[in-house]
Amino acid sequence: MNYYRASSNVSLVSILETVLIFVGIPAAIYFAIAGLSYLGKPLPGEKPAHFELGQKWTHPPVLWSATDEVTAASGHHHAEPHGSHAVLEPAHAELIGGRASGKF
């Protein structure tokens, strides 16, 4: 018994055709862009030398922090934020950092 009868305006698409459309075409576009990226020139400028553990570090230290720099309003002429730094009142300045694992 055939419960589904295809009419003349319905196109039956096989599973293989569906996979090729929804997987094959995006994969082909992805690999084409990836292949074209290897043809281009690398970024201009000098590449830094590879650092191995045990070598002497000759660069100045860099401090990475999870919090923004705190600038107190007393050190500025006006209390408006500038750049990406927030201006806080001096009483609130000691609240930044040192929450869960002590003061640093």
MDAnalysis code that builds the backbone (N, CA, C; Angstrom):
import MDAnalysis as mda
import numpy as np

u = mda.Universe.empty(312, n_residues=104, atom_resindex=np.repeat(np.arange(104), 3), trajectory=True)
u.add_TopologyAttr("name", ["N", "CA", "C"] * 104)
u.add_TopologyAttr("resid", np.arange(1, 105))
u.add_TopologyAttr("resname", ["MET", "ASN", "TYR", "TYR", "ARG", "ALA", "SER", "SER", "ASN", "VAL", "SER", "LEU", "VAL", "SER", "ILE", "LEU", "GLU", "THR", "VAL", "LEU", "ILE", "PHE", "VAL", "GLY", "ILE", "PRO", "ALA", "ALA", "ILE", "TYR", "PHE", "ALA", "ILE", "ALA", "GLY", "LEU", "SER", "TYR", "LEU", "GLY", "LYS", "PRO", "LEU", "PRO", "GLY", "GLU", "LYS", "PRO", "ALA", "HIS", "PHE", "GLU", "LEU", "GLY", "GLN", "LYS", "TRP", "THR", "HIS", "PRO", "PRO", "VAL", "LEU", "TRP", "SER", "ALA", "THR", "ASP", "GLU", "VAL", "THR", "ALA", "ALA", "SER", "GLY", "HIS", "HIS", "HIS", "ALA", "GLU", "PRO", "HIS", "GLY", "SER", "HIS", "ALA", "VAL", "LEU", "GLU", "PRO", "ALA", "HIS", "ALA", "GLU", "LEU", "ILE", "GLY", "GLY", "ARG", "ALA", "SER", "GLY", "LYS", "PHE"])
u.atoms.positions = np.array([
    [0.836, -1.167, 0.000],
    [0.000, 0.000, 0.000],
    [0.888, 1.239, 0.000],
    [0.646, 2.077, -0.910],
    [1.405, 3.303, -1.030],
    [0.521, 4.453, -0.553],
    [0.836, 4.977, 0.660],
    [0.030, 6.057, 1.223],
    [0.430, 7.420, 0.670],
    [1.653, 7.528, 0.200],
    [2.128, 8.810, -0.317],
    [2.183, 8.722, -1.823],
    [1.523, 9.606, -2.454],
    [1.522, 9.622, -3.905],
    [2.113, 10.950, -4.353],
    [3.202, 10.889, -5.054],
    [3.861, 12.098, -5.531],
    [3.090, 12.660, -6.701],
    [2.776, 13.928, -6.603],
    [2.106, 14.579, -7.720],
    [3.153, 15.081, -8.697],
    [2.733, 15.622, -9.782],
    [3.662, 16.047, -10.825],
    [4.466, 17.281, -10.420],
    [3.997, 18.076, -9.438],
    [4.734, 19.269, -9.056],
    [5.616, 19.073, -7.819],
    [5.699, 17.888, -7.263],
    [6.531, 17.608, -6.100],
    [7.788, 16.892, -6.568],
    [8.916, 17.409, -6.143],
    [10.192, 16.798, -6.511],
    [10.715, 16.005, -5.321],
    [10.978, 14.746, -5.527],
    [11.532, 13.912, -4.475],
    [13.053, 14.001, -4.533],
    [13.658, 14.353, -3.417],
    [15.107, 14.498, -3.334],
    [15.630, 13.354, -2.480],
    [16.645, 12.694, -2.961],
    [17.194, 11.566, -2.215],
    [18.023, 12.069, -1.035],
    [18.343, 11.166, -0.142],
    [19.164, 11.502, 1.018],
    [20.551, 11.947, 0.570],
    [21.099, 11.289, -0.434],
    [22.416, 11.659, -0.946],
    [22.410, 13.081, -1.498],
    [21.384, 13.441, -2.241],
    [21.295, 14.806, -2.774],
    [21.158, 15.828, -1.648],
    [20.393, 15.500, -0.618],
    [20.225, 16.401, 0.517],
    [21.548, 16.611, 1.245],
    [22.280, 15.527, 1.476],
    [23.583, 15.632, 2.146],
    [24.548, 16.444, 1.298],
    [24.560, 16.217, 0.000],
    [25.457, 16.980, -0.867],
    [25.114, 18.466, -0.856],
    [23.851, 18.799, -0.781],
    [23.448, 20.207, -0.774],
    [23.796, 20.871, 0.550],
    [23.447, 20.239, 1.671],
    [23.603, 20.877, 2.973],
    [24.953, 20.628, 3.634],
    [25.732, 19.678, 3.168],
    [27.066, 19.422, 3.721],
    [28.139, 19.677, 2.670],
    [27.931, 19.167, 1.486],
    [28.952, 19.267, 0.442],
    [29.235, 20.685, -0.011],
    [28.196, 21.467, -0.268],
    [28.399, 22.844, -0.738],
    [29.059, 23.707, 0.333],
    [28.591, 23.709, 1.602],
    [29.307, 24.495, 2.617],
    [30.745, 24.016, 2.833],
    [30.978, 22.705, 2.776],
    [32.346, 22.196, 2.937],
    [33.227, 22.650, 1.781],
    [32.697, 22.648, 0.567],
    [33.474, 23.111, -0.588],
    [33.813, 24.590, -0.457],
    [32.869, 25.401, 0.004],
    [33.132, 26.830, 0.210],
    [34.180, 27.019, 1.299],
    [34.059, 26.280, 2.387],
    [35.018, 26.371, 3.497],
    [36.425, 26.025, 3.032],
    [36.572, 24.916, 2.322],
    [37.901, 24.498, 1.875],
    [38.449, 25.418, 0.788],
    [37.584, 26.014, -0.022],
    [38.052, 26.979, -1.024],
    [38.622, 28.220, -0.342],
    [37.940, 28.727, 0.679],
    [38.443, 29.894, 1.410],
    [39.719, 29.538, 2.163],
    [39.766, 28.351, 2.770],
    [40.977, 27.924, 3.477],
    [42.146, 27.790, 2.516],
    [41.911, 27.251, 1.334],
    [42.977, 27.123, 0.345],
    [43.454, 28.468, -0.158],
    [42.533, 29.402, -0.370],
    [42.918, 30.738, -0.817],
    [43.709, 31.489, 0.248],
    [43.460, 31.188, 1.517],
    [44.202, 31.879, 2.575],
    [45.670, 31.478, 2.589],
    [45.996, 30.292, 2.108],
    [47.397, 29.866, 2.046],
    [48.133, 30.502, 0.871],
    [47.409, 31.016, -0.109],
    [48.046, 31.632, -1.265],
    [48.506, 33.055, -0.981],
    [47.883, 33.717, -0.016],
    [48.218, 35.099, 0.296],
    [49.541, 35.208, 1.032],
    [50.063, 36.437, 1.073],
    [51.304, 36.700, 1.791],
    [51.013, 36.761, 3.288],
    [51.976, 36.348, 4.111],
    [51.780, 36.484, 5.557],
    [51.793, 37.961, 5.957],
    [51.418, 38.224, 7.175],
    [51.368, 39.600, 7.654],
    [52.744, 40.243, 7.568],
    [52.809, 41.524, 7.208],
    [54.103, 42.193, 7.102],
    [54.728, 42.409, 8.476],
    [56.026, 42.556, 8.486],
    [56.735, 42.818, 9.736],
    [57.590, 41.639, 10.148],
    [58.380, 41.887, 11.170],
    [59.281, 40.853, 11.675],
    [58.533, 39.876, 12.560],
    [58.865, 38.629, 12.428],
    [58.291, 37.625, 13.312],
    [59.215, 37.489, 14.521],
    [58.665, 37.477, 15.729],
    [59.522, 37.355, 16.906],
    [60.158, 35.971, 16.978],
    [61.338, 35.930, 17.573],
    [62.035, 34.653, 17.739],
    [61.257, 33.783, 18.717],
    [61.297, 32.494, 18.489],
    [60.598, 31.548, 19.351],
    [61.298, 31.481, 20.704],
    [60.531, 31.547, 21.785],
    [61.089, 31.504, 23.138],
    [60.996, 30.090, 23.675],
    [62.108, 29.570, 24.114],
    [62.163, 28.245, 24.732],
    [62.315, 28.406, 26.239],
    [61.716, 27.515, 27.007],
    [61.901, 27.543, 28.451],
    [63.373, 27.338, 28.770],
    [63.870, 28.075, 29.719],
    [65.275, 27.993, 30.074],
    [66.097, 29.127, 29.479],
    [65.594, 29.777, 28.436],
    [66.297, 30.925, 27.875],
    [66.121, 32.121, 28.799],
    [67.066, 33.055, 28.735],
    [66.964, 34.267, 29.529],
    [65.943, 35.203, 28.881],
    [65.060, 35.753, 29.703],
    [64.043, 36.679, 29.213],
    [64.654, 38.068, 29.172],
    [64.689, 38.667, 27.980],
    [65.358, 39.953, 27.801],
    [64.387, 41.113, 27.643],
    [63.110, 40.864, 27.715],
    [62.114, 41.916, 27.524],
    [61.657, 42.462, 28.876],
    [61.111, 43.676, 28.908],
    [60.604, 44.212, 30.176],
    [59.372, 43.428, 30.630],
    [59.112, 43.398, 31.947],
    [57.956, 42.644, 32.441],
    [56.641, 43.290, 32.015],
    [55.632, 42.449, 31.852],
    [54.293, 42.899, 31.493],
    [53.348, 42.406, 32.579],
    [52.561, 43.311, 33.129],
    [51.598, 42.938, 34.158],
    [50.223, 42.814, 33.522],
    [49.663, 41.616, 33.560],
    [48.316, 41.384, 33.045],
    [47.383, 41.323, 34.237],
    [46.299, 42.057, 34.165],
    [45.365, 42.122, 35.277],
    [43.951, 41.852, 34.770],
    [43.142, 41.241, 35.616],
    [41.764, 40.958, 35.243],
    [40.858, 42.158, 35.479],
    [41.359, 43.166, 36.169],
    [40.548, 44.350, 36.447],
    [41.125, 45.551, 35.719],
    [40.275, 46.545, 35.483],
    [40.727, 47.774, 34.838],
    [41.579, 48.597, 35.792],
    [42.371, 49.475, 35.215],
    [43.184, 50.375, 36.021],
    [42.263, 51.343, 36.749],
    [42.543, 51.576, 38.016],
    [41.737, 52.490, 38.810],
    [42.459, 53.823, 38.857],
    [41.776, 54.868, 38.435],
    [42.337, 56.211, 38.535],
    [41.450, 56.991, 39.475],
    [42.022, 57.505, 40.554],
    [41.252, 58.238, 41.558],
    [40.929, 59.631, 41.053],
    [39.784, 60.153, 41.453],
    [39.348, 61.475, 41.013],
    [40.214, 62.579, 41.594],
    [40.906, 62.326, 42.713],
    [41.706, 63.374, 43.332],
    [42.944, 63.712, 42.509],
    [43.410, 62.830, 41.676],
    [44.607, 63.084, 40.898],
    [44.340, 63.777, 39.585],
    [43.088, 64.029, 39.252],
    [42.745, 64.642, 37.976],
    [42.114, 66.006, 38.210],
    [42.083, 66.806, 37.176],
    [41.474, 68.121, 37.267],
    [39.953, 68.019, 37.298],
    [39.408, 67.030, 36.654],
    [37.960, 66.839, 36.644],
    [37.689, 65.349, 36.737],
    [36.484, 64.994, 37.172],
    [36.145, 63.599, 37.440],
    [35.363, 62.979, 36.298],
    [35.774, 63.195, 35.071],
    [35.121, 62.573, 33.927],
    [35.982, 61.420, 33.437],
    [35.363, 60.316, 33.003],
    [36.162, 59.205, 32.491],
    [36.889, 59.604, 31.210],
    [38.074, 59.083, 31.036],
    [38.834, 59.354, 29.820],
    [39.342, 58.035, 29.256],
    [39.261, 57.884, 27.961],
    [39.719, 56.644, 27.329],
    [38.884, 55.476, 27.792],
    [39.561, 54.379, 28.117],
    [38.863, 53.183, 28.594],
    [38.972, 53.027, 30.101],
    [39.519, 54.038, 30.805],
    [39.702, 53.946, 32.245],
    [38.528, 54.597, 32.962],
    [38.079, 53.960, 34.002],
    [36.969, 54.495, 34.777],
    [37.511, 55.345, 35.916],
    [36.830, 56.423, 36.216],
    [37.227, 57.279, 37.327],
    [36.354, 56.910, 38.516],
    [36.995, 56.537, 39.625],
    [36.275, 56.146, 40.829],
    [36.643, 57.094, 41.957],
    [35.781, 57.169, 42.921],
    [36.081, 57.961, 44.110],
    [37.191, 57.256, 44.884],
    [38.048, 57.989, 45.610],
    [39.155, 57.359, 46.342],
    [38.698, 56.317, 47.355],
    [37.530, 56.481, 47.980],
    [37.058, 55.510, 48.964],
    [36.735, 54.171, 48.309],
    [36.343, 54.175, 47.048],
    [35.974, 52.945, 46.359],
    [37.172, 52.289, 45.691],
    [38.310, 52.951, 45.637],
    [39.454, 52.442, 44.900],
    [39.997, 51.153, 45.481],
    [39.907, 50.947, 46.792],
    [40.462, 49.732, 47.367],
    [39.533, 48.531, 47.214],
    [38.350, 48.700, 46.634],
    [37.446, 47.581, 46.405],
    [37.828, 46.769, 45.178],
    [38.656, 47.309, 44.303],
    [39.023, 46.614, 43.078],
    [40.067, 45.550, 43.398],
    [39.843, 44.317, 42.954],
    [40.806, 43.226, 43.090],
    [40.770, 42.579, 44.467],
    [41.335, 41.381, 44.576],
    [41.494, 40.703, 45.849],
    [40.207, 40.197, 46.462],
    [39.238, 39.783, 45.673],
    [37.959, 39.354, 46.218],
    [38.044, 37.944, 46.829],
    [38.339, 36.953, 46.026],
    [38.214, 35.573, 46.478],
    [39.513, 34.990, 47.003],
    [40.648, 35.506, 46.564],
    [41.897, 34.850, 46.941],
    [42.885, 35.801, 47.605],
    [42.406, 36.783, 48.318],
    [43.296, 37.678, 49.049],
    [43.652, 38.912, 48.263],
    [44.356, 39.814, 48.918],
    [44.787, 41.063, 48.276],
    [46.081, 40.834, 47.527],
    [46.187, 41.458, 46.368],
    [47.399, 41.339, 45.567],
    [48.017, 42.687, 45.412],
])
